[in-house]
Amino acid sequence: MDNIQHADFRRLDLNLLVAFDALMQERSVSRAAERLYIGQPAMSHALARLRELFGDELLFRNGAVMEPTSRALELAARIRPLLMQAGTLTQQSAFDPSTLNSHVRISMSDPLEAILLPGLIARLREQARGLTLSVQPSSAPMQLELLDRGEILLAAGHFPELRDVHQAVPLLDVPYYGMFNPALVPLGEAPTLEQILSVPHIHTAYGGDSLGIFDRALKRQGLQRRIVVRSASLLSIPFVVSQSALFAVLPAIATRPFLHHRELRIVPIPLDGLALALHVVSHRRNQADPLVAYLAGLIIDSGRELFPSS
């Protein structure tokens, strides 16, 4: 790769090249000054610096007009395209998902992947058929590590702790529900909190939260439940509950796929303020990437289609 000699640019001011282009277009110091909204003395000074820089008169007076030298014409043919290209540096090209031809890695928690991925895939197949996707299920701390290392573009889930380098967009606030097998746990269709706490529970530390949102809410009221089993997997709990005399308190993203399960009953938890905040998180290094905003929007749309009131 060719090395750029940065020291060679110390005498070259981009503004001088802009002034040169205006002089070549107008062939007049006064009109070039008006074009750049500067005073005529400033433009005359710029012309003097250009002549010194290039070692050529560049423009000379011929009666009422200024004529370019052959050196000026040669420079103009090279400088104008450079200025036009430089002008595009601050212009972001229009983002068109239908033209994408790339592979993207993202991460979701297990229950989110189960309910959001079908909607996300459908939207991508409709809008961005050239984009392929890898989804890596991970815990919240690992998701953030993957973001930091640049191994994924986006993460979706529950993140109790974020750092300044992470940018979070709200995805959903989902309520918690109770889940049990009514053939094994003697509770009705709308059990009271007292009844819920009277039976043994299974619990998972979803998102690395060992105490749990439900347990903290109980603690604030001086209450606690009896946890007899702790599981590392949120997604496995419904299958365990369907065959065990246990009660589970789960966010709606985990209970939704089992709404019509013949062995499970899903009931509201009579406790105010019980909700799980979910976010789509990216890294600040990608904050200007339109693909990040596009994918985050699709994930959010997929979630809100399932939970319109969230």
Secondary structure as GFF3:
##gff-version 3
##sequence-region A 1 310
A	DSSP	three_ten_helix	6	9	.	.	.	ID=ss1
A	DSSP	alpha_helix	14	26	.	.	.	ID=ss2
A	DSSP	alpha_helix	29	35	.	.	.	ID=ss3
A	DSSP	alpha_helix	40	54	.	.	.	ID=ss4
A	DSSP	beta_strand	59	62	.	.	.	ID=ss5
A	DSSP	beta_strand	65	68	.	.	.	ID=ss6
A	DSSP	alpha_helix	70	87	.	.	.	ID=ss7
A	DSSP	three_ten_helix	97	99	.	.	.	ID=ss8
A	DSSP	beta_strand	102	108	.	.	.	ID=ss9
A	DSSP	alpha_helix	110	127	.	.	.	ID=ss10
A	DSSP	beta_strand	131	137	.	.	.	ID=ss11
A	DSSP	alpha_helix	140	148	.	.	.	ID=ss12
A	DSSP	beta_strand	154	157	.	.	.	ID=ss13
A	DSSP	beta_strand	166	180	.	.	.	ID=ss14
A	DSSP	alpha_helix	193	197	.	.	.	ID=ss15
A	DSSP	beta_strand	201	204	.	.	.	ID=ss16
A	DSSP	three_ten_helix	206	208	.	.	.	ID=ss17
A	DSSP	alpha_helix	213	220	.	.	.	ID=ss18
A	DSSP	beta_strand	227	231	.	.	.	ID=ss19
A	DSSP	alpha_helix	237	241	.	.	.	ID=ss20
A	DSSP	beta_strand	247	251	.	.	.	ID=ss21
A	DSSP	alpha_helix	252	255	.	.	.	ID=ss22
A	DSSP	three_ten_helix	256	258	.	.	.	ID=ss23
A	DSSP	beta_strand	265	268	.	.	.	ID=ss24
A	DSSP	beta_strand	275	283	.	.	.	ID=ss25
A	DSSP	three_ten_helix	284	286	.	.	.	ID=ss26
A	DSSP	alpha_helix	290	306	.	.	.	ID=ss27
###
